[in-house]
């Protein structure tokens, strides 16, 4: 038996030595902000696997979930500077850079998946152009679930939100706090469970998936299904890193990205219902907003839409006009 093992091992080593030089590998890091079982991360893992398979292991993409490599607000800059070759980010985090990045979180502009897809079609060119000017190439966009309000009390009107410690994670959520008289506290998704456990925030607006990831039922009691907006995560790559790939590998990345976008939208819609069901299953009081709360939020939406157009100028107005005609 020993005589058989040695020649086999030697032959295997020789075969590996002959094969490896022909299969030079490129390795990319892709930081992400959400847990491994979050649908966005699941989709990223599938994208990475598709790329690796299509390129015969020539390009390997390692996904780093749960803000383990870079915190959410740092990911875009890391890709821009080449610290990471690719990344995924909630694009509205960067609305302060350019209002165009915040179009999908203006309340009540798009509050269904079909309307969110139309809004993306209307804004994609402007977003892509802005990223390109920063040395970043867009790969694909995937939505979250519709945004609702989590709280530890009844909220029947916007007046009931006054004085609440309100989690803010972008310009829009901070402005909502200002308009209703709540106290905005900047908390990213990865930090939310700790913030809830320690009472740093006691109300916030986010998707069912982030609520589920954060086990909100341990501290929150109410969920109001306002469907205020449907934000998106963008996955992108450092343009220089992409340009360094050979043409077949570039084509494989773009093909996998197109598949990931289609899969991501489908998964988002399917999981949105499931997540809200999980809130109910964990004894949260899930309900639509009262007519008074809905009317108050709609008024806030009109104010924030006007504010956004004023900041975004002609390019922003062009997006809204294009979207309105779809």
C-alpha positions in Angstrom: 0.0 0.0 0.0 2.8 2.4 0.9 4.5 1.7 -2.5 1.2 2.8 -4.2 0.7 6.0 -2.2 4.2 7.5 -2.8 4.1 7.3 -6.6 0.5 8.6 -6.5 1.4 11.6 -4.3 4.4 12.4 -6.5 2.3 12.2 -9.6 -0.4 14.4 -8.1 2.2 17.0 -7.1 3.7 16.9 -10.6 0.2 17.3 -12.1 -0.5 20.3 -9.9 2.9 21.9 -10.8 2.1 21.5 -14.4 -1.5 22.9 -14.1 -1.1 25.8 -11.7 0.9 28.3 -13.8 -1.7 28.1 -16.6 -4.5 29.0 -14.1 -3.3 32.4 -12.8 -5.8 33.7 -10.4 -7.1 37.2 -9.7 -8.6 37.8 -6.2 -11.0 40.5 -5.3 -12.4 41.6 -1.9 -16.0 42.7 -1.8 -17.0 44.3 1.5 -20.7 44.3 2.5 -22.5 45.7 5.5 -25.1 43.1 6.2 -25.2 39.6 7.9 -24.4 36.4 6.0 -28.1 35.3 5.8 -29.4 38.7 4.6 -30.8 38.4 1.1 -28.4 41.0 -0.2 -25.4 39.0 1.1 -26.9 35.8 -0.1 -27.2 37.4 -3.6 -23.6 38.6 -3.4 -22.3 35.2 -2.5 -24.2 33.7 -5.5 -22.7 36.4 -7.7 -19.2 35.6 -6.6 -19.8 31.9 -7.2 -21.2 32.6 -10.6 -18.1 34.6 -11.5 -15.7 32.0 -10.2 -17.5 29.2 -12.1 -17.7 31.2 -15.4 -14.1 32.1 -15.3 -12.8 28.7 -14.3 -11.5 30.0 -11.0 -9.6 32.7 -12.8 -11.4 35.5 -10.8 -12.2 34.8 -7.2 -14.3 37.3 -5.3 -14.4 37.0 -1.5 -17.5 38.6 0.1 -16.9 40.1 3.6 -20.3 40.4 5.2 -21.5 42.3 8.4 -19.2 45.3 7.9 -16.3 43.0 8.8 -13.8 44.5 6.4 -15.1 48.1 6.2 -18.0 49.8 7.9 -21.0 50.7 5.7 -20.1 54.4 5.2 -16.5 53.5 4.4 -17.1 50.9 1.6 -17.6 53.2 -1.3 -14.4 55.1 -0.5 -12.5 51.9 -0.1 -13.5 50.8 -3.6 -12.8 54.3 -5.0 -9.3 54.3 -3.6 -8.6 50.7 -4.5 -8.4 49.4 -0.9 -11.1 46.9 -2.1 -11.7 45.9 -5.7 -15.5 45.8 -5.3 -18.2 46.6 -2.8 -21.9 46.8 -2.0 -23.5 49.8 -0.3 -26.8 51.4 0.5 -26.4 54.2 -2.0 -28.5 56.7 -0.1 -25.7 56.8 2.6 -23.9 59.1 0.2 -26.6 61.6 -0.5 -24.5 64.3 1.1 -22.0 63.7 -1.8 -24.6 64.2 -4.4 -28.4 64.4 -4.1 -28.7 61.9 -7.0 -27.6 59.2 -4.7 -30.7 59.9 -2.5 -33.5 59.7 -5.1 -34.8 56.3 -3.9 -35.3 57.4 -0.3 -37.4 60.4 -0.9 -40.6 59.3 0.9 -43.6 58.3 -1.2 -42.0 58.9 -4.6 -41.9 55.2 -5.3 -43.7 52.8 -2.8 -44.1 49.6 -4.8 -41.6 47.4 -6.5 -42.9 48.2 -10.0 -42.6 51.9 -9.3 -39.2 51.5 -7.7 -37.9 49.7 -10.8 -39.2 52.6 -13.0 -37.5 55.1 -10.7 -34.2 53.2 -11.0 -34.6 53.2 -14.8 -35.1 56.9 -14.7 -32.1 57.6 -12.5 -29.6 54.8 -13.5 -27.8 56.9 -16.2 -27.2 59.8 -13.8 -26.0 57.6 -11.0 -23.8 55.6 -13.3 -22.2 58.8 -14.7 -21.6 60.1 -11.2 -19.9 56.9 -10.0 -17.8 56.8 -13.2 -16.5 60.3 -12.5 -15.2 58.8 -9.2 -13.4 55.9 -10.8 -16.2 53.4 -9.9 -18.1 51.2 -12.3 -21.7 50.1 -11.5 -22.4 46.4 -11.7 -26.0 46.0 -10.4 -28.7 47.4 -8.1 -31.0 45.4 -5.7 -33.8 46.8 -3.6 -34.7 46.4 0.0 -38.2 45.8 1.3 -40.6 48.8 1.7 -39.8 50.9 4.7 -42.0 50.9 7.8 -41.9 52.5 11.3 -40.8 50.5 14.3 -41.7 51.8 17.8 -42.3 50.9 21.4 -45.6 52.8 21.5 -48.7 53.6 19.5 -48.1 56.1 16.7 -51.4 57.3 15.3 -50.3 60.7 14.0 -46.9 62.3 13.2 -47.3 64.3 16.4 -46.8 61.1 18.3 -43.3 60.9 16.9 -42.2 64.1 18.7 -39.4 63.6 21.1 -38.6 60.0 20.1 -34.9 58.9 19.8 -35.1 58.3 16.0 -32.5 56.2 14.2 -31.1 58.1 11.2 -28.9 56.5 8.6 -29.1 59.0 5.7 -30.2 62.5 4.9 -33.8 61.5 4.4 -34.3 59.8 7.7 -32.6 62.6 9.5 -34.9 65.2 7.9 -38.0 63.1 8.9 -36.8 63.4 12.5 -36.4 67.2 12.1 -39.8 67.6 10.6 -41.7 65.6 13.3 -39.6 66.9 16.2 -37.8 63.6 17.0 -34.2 63.4 18.0 -32.0 61.9 15.2 -29.3 59.5 16.2 -27.0 58.2 13.4 -26.9 54.4 13.6 -25.8 52.0 10.8 -27.4 48.6 10.3 -24.5 46.6 11.9 -24.8 48.8 15.0 -28.6 48.7 15.4 -29.0 45.7 17.7 -26.6 47.2 20.2 -28.3 50.6 19.9 -31.7 49.0 20.6 -30.5 46.9 23.5 -29.0 50.0 25.2 -31.9 52.3 24.5 -29.9 54.7 22.2 -32.9 54.7 19.8 -36.5 53.9 20.5 -38.0 54.4 17.0 -36.9 54.1 13.5 -37.9 53.5 9.9 -36.4 50.6 7.9 -37.2 47.5 6.1 -38.6 44.2 7.4 -35.3 42.5 6.7 -33.2 44.9 8.8 -35.8 44.6 11.5 -35.5 40.8 11.4 -31.7 40.9 11.3 -31.8 43.1 14.4 -34.4 41.0 16.3 -36.4 44.1 16.9 -39.1 42.2 18.7 -36.7 42.0 21.7 -37.1 45.8 22.2 -39.8 47.1 19.9 -43.5 46.3 20.0 -45.1 48.0 17.0 -44.5 47.9 13.2 -46.4 50.3 10.9 -46.3 49.1 7.3 -46.0 52.6 5.7 -44.2 51.4 2.6 -42.6 54.9 2.5 -39.9 54.1 0.0 -37.9 51.2 -1.4 -34.1 52.0 -1.1 -31.5 50.1 -3.1 -28.0 48.7 -2.6 -25.6 49.2 -5.4 -22.8 46.7 -6.1 -19.8 48.3 -8.0 -16.2 47.8 -8.8 -13.1 49.9 -9.0 -12.9 50.8 -12.7 -9.1 50.2 -12.8 -9.5 46.7 -11.3 -12.2 45.9 -13.9 -10.1 47.3 -16.8 -7.2 45.1 -15.7 -9.2 41.9 -16.4 -9.0 40.3 -19.8 -12.1 40.6 -22.0 -13.6 37.1 -21.4 -13.4 37.7 -17.6 -14.9 41.2 -17.9 -17.8 39.6 -19.9 -18.3 36.9 -17.3 -18.5 39.6 -14.5 -21.0 41.6 -16.5 -23.1 38.6 -17.3 -23.1 37.4 -13.6 -24.0 41.0 -12.6 -27.1 41.0 -14.9 -28.2 37.7 -13.4 -27.6 39.0 -9.9 -29.7 42.1 -10.4 -32.7 40.0 -11.8 -32.3 37.5 -9.0 -32.0 40.2 -6.3 -35.2 42.0 -7.3 -37.1 38.7 -7.3 -35.7 37.7 -4.0 -36.4 41.1 -2.4 -40.1 40.9 -3.3 -40.4 37.3 -2.1 -38.6 38.0 1.2 -40.4 41.3 2.0 -43.6 39.4 2.8 -41.8 36.7 4.7 -40.0 39.2 6.9 -43.2 41.0 7.9 -44.7 37.6 8.7 -41.8 36.9 11.0 -42.4 40.2 12.9 -46.0 39.0 13.5 -44.8 35.5 14.5 -42.6 37.2 17.1 -45.7 38.9 18.6 -45.1 42.4 17.2 -48.2 44.5 16.5 -48.1 44.8 12.7 -50.6 47.2 11.1 -51.0 49.8 8.3 -50.7 53.4 9.3 -53.8 55.2 10.4 -55.4 57.6 7.9 -54.1 60.5 10.0 -50.5 59.1 10.1 -50.6 58.3 6.4 -51.7 61.9 5.6 -49.0 63.4 7.8 -46.3 61.2 6.3 -47.6 62.1 2.8 -47.2 65.8 3.6 -43.7 65.2 4.8 -43.0 63.3 1.6 -44.1 66.3 -0.5 -41.9 68.6 1.5 -38.9 66.3 1.2 -39.5 65.8 -2.6 -39.5 69.6 -3.1 -36.3 69.8 -0.9 -34.6 67.1 -3.0 -35.4 68.7 -6.3 -34.1 72.0 -5.1 -30.8 70.4 -4.1 -30.5 68.2 -7.1 -31.3 71.0 -9.6 -32.0 70.4 -13.2 -30.6 66.8 -13.2 -33.0 65.9 -10.4 -36.0 67.5 -12.0 -35.2 65.6 -15.2 -35.2 62.3 -13.3 -38.6 63.1 -11.7 -40.0 64.2 -15.0 -38.8 61.0 -16.7 -40.2 58.9 -13.9 -43.5 60.6 -14.0 -43.9 59.8 -17.8 -43.3 56.1 -17.3 
